[in-house]
Amino acid sequence: MASSPGNAGESGFDDLDTYLDYRSATAEGAKPDLGKGDHRRKAGPLVMVETAFLASTAALIWLVNTYFPPGPVLRILFPLPMALIYLRWGARAAWMSALVSGLLLSVLMGPPRSLLFLMPYAVLGVQLGFTWVRGASWYVSIAAGALLGALGFFFRLWLMSVLVGEDLWVYLTAQVTQMLNWGLERLVNLGLLDMGVLGQANVEAIQILALIMVVLSNVVYLFAVHMAAWLLLERLGASIPPPPEWVQGLLDD
């Protein structure tokens, strides 16, 4: 027996409601199992919408910071959209968000600058989401992020060296060595230092010192990113592991 047009329309709306009926993999009030990779159920169009929105947000933050830099504030936010996607929808959505933001920046700014965003900031966001969703301590996530950030610094240096046709790492360390030797010579002429310090600044020592400074600067940057994520992401429905007790004590004071 043929159904009436009204019944067919109601059936179609019921199917649409069933398709759009998505829910979290965990029951209300229950904490997700952070030990599993697939900690959220990907159902309905919400994953696609959030992934596209946060990918465009990350690209917009990078674009604004490139042409209208307000200081270090926006730089702290670079990896957070990908980390938020990972916390909410898992690894696949986070990698898709990083790829989409890179493709969008490639169209808007060109492939070289999109690569400068992808490595390290987009990959760093995925790494932070990976450690946060598994409940890793701040020490672990900051250490892993600092190493990744140092690799990203040398990747950027390598990419710019390829573009300009010169090894910028050797060039910069040589220039710094010459400046230090020049400064030491002036201090010796003024009688502030002994003659024995002349020539002690060499390229190898400068390179080791520069490597240490790169790692330390990334540790400070990752700490700032963790503080921003701890203050912001919980308001967006995705919390990260709590900070160490000494950090909480500083904030309470």
Helices and strands as residue ranges (DSSP letters): H 5-20, H 46-67, H 73-77, H 80-89, H 91-109, H 111-117, I 118-122, H 123-133, H 138-164, H 168-189, G 195-197, H 203-232, G 233-236, H 245-252
